[in-house]
């Protein structure tokens, strides 16, 4: 089962709960498959949203047909250190710090941390130690937001 087929099945359920799919992961373990779904909303997501969507998806027969009856369903928010699944998700994080890993060596390295400066439909530019570098999003194994905890804690509206 491909991720895009799974997303077609789960998308209506998630939208019905005023959320959207941030990303999905299908993890194949030794005994069973884990379907991990990250949800978000323009108004924020909490544990109750995850619980409601999880319950709704437990009654989705197309998931059972495509994944089998013995799979684990996990519903989560992307979290403060969110993983990016698509380059379009980066556009709202210009000026923020990212950590990412390339599939191939780039200047002798695969792991990078830098400030996101610009984002196009295929590439993004980061500032790493005063040097600007451009990466193709499809050349990455993983890309995450690196939270600035000091800034978050100084925000008077955080967690209220």
SVG drawing of the C-alpha trace seen along z (x, -y; Angstrom):
<svg xmlns="http://www.w3.org/2000/svg" viewBox="-17 -38 51 49">
<polyline fill="none" stroke="black" stroke-width="0.4" points="0.0,0.0 1.4,-3.4 1.3,-6.5 -0.8,-8.4 -3.5,-5.7 -3.6,-5.7 -3.9,-9.5 -6.9,-9.3 -8.6,-7.0 -7.8,-9.0 -8.1,-12.5 -11.9,-12.8 -11.9,-11.6 -9.3,-14.1 -10.9,-17.0 -14.3,-16.1 -12.6,-16.9 -11.3,-20.3 -7.7,-19.1 -5.4,-18.3 -2.7,-15.7 0.8,-17.0 2.4,-13.8 2.2,-10.0 4.7,-7.2 4.2,-3.5 6.7,-1.6 7.2,2.1 8.1,4.0 9.0,7.6 5.5,8.5 3.2,5.8 2.9,2.5 2.6,-0.8 0.7,-3.6 1.8,-6.9 -0.3,-9.9 0.6,-13.5 -2.3,-15.9 -2.4,-19.7 -5.0,-22.5 -5.0,-26.2 -6.3,-26.4 -3.8,-24.0 -4.2,-20.3 -4.5,-18.7 -4.7,-15.2 -8.5,-15.1 -8.2,-15.8 -5.8,-12.9 -8.1,-10.6 -11.2,-11.4 -9.5,-10.9 -7.9,-7.7 -11.3,-6.3 -12.9,-7.4 -10.1,-5.7 -10.5,-2.5 -13.8,-2.1 -12.4,-2.8 -12.8,0.6 -10.5,-0.4 -7.5,-0.7 -8.1,2.9 -8.4,4.0 -5.2,2.4 -3.0,2.9 -4.5,6.1 -6.2,6.4 -3.0,6.5 -1.5,3.0 -0.8,0.3 -2.4,-3.1 -0.7,-6.1 -2.1,-9.7 0.1,-12.5 0.7,-16.2 3.8,-17.2 5.2,-18.6 7.5,-21.4 10.4,-19.8 8.1,-18.9 9.4,-16.8 8.8,-18.2 7.3,-15.9 7.0,-18.3 8.9,-21.4 5.8,-23.5 5.6,-23.0 8.9,-24.9 7.5,-28.2 6.0,-29.1 9.3,-28.6 11.6,-31.1 14.0,-32.5 13.8,-29.4 16.5,-26.9 16.4,-23.4 18.3,-20.2 18.4,-17.9 20.2,-14.9 21.0,-14.4 21.0,-11.0 24.4,-11.6 27.5,-13.4 27.5,-17.2 30.9,-18.8 31.9,-15.7 28.9,-15.7 25.3,-14.4 24.0,-16.2 23.4,-19.9 21.9,-22.6 21.1,-26.0 18.7,-29.0 16.1,-28.7 16.5,-31.7 14.5,-30.9 12.2,-28.2 11.2,-27.5 9.1,-24.7 12.1,-22.3 15.0,-23.8 15.6,-25.6 18.4,-27.9 19.9,-27.7 22.6,-29.8 25.1,-27.5 28.0,-29.2 27.8,-32.4 27.7,-30.5 24.5,-30.1 23.9,-26.7 21.0,-25.4 19.6,-21.9 17.0,-20.0 14.3,-18.8 14.0,-15.4 17.7,-14.8 17.0,-14.6 16.4,-11.7 14.9,-13.9 14.3,-17.5 13.1,-18.9 12.5,-22.2 15.0,-22.9 13.0,-24.7 14.4,-27.8 13.3,-26.9 14.6,-30.2 12.4,-32.2 9.4,-29.9 9.7,-30.3 9.9,-34.1 6.7,-34.1 4.1,-35.3 1.2,-33.5 2.9,-30.1 0.9,-27.3 -1.9,-29.5"/>
</svg>
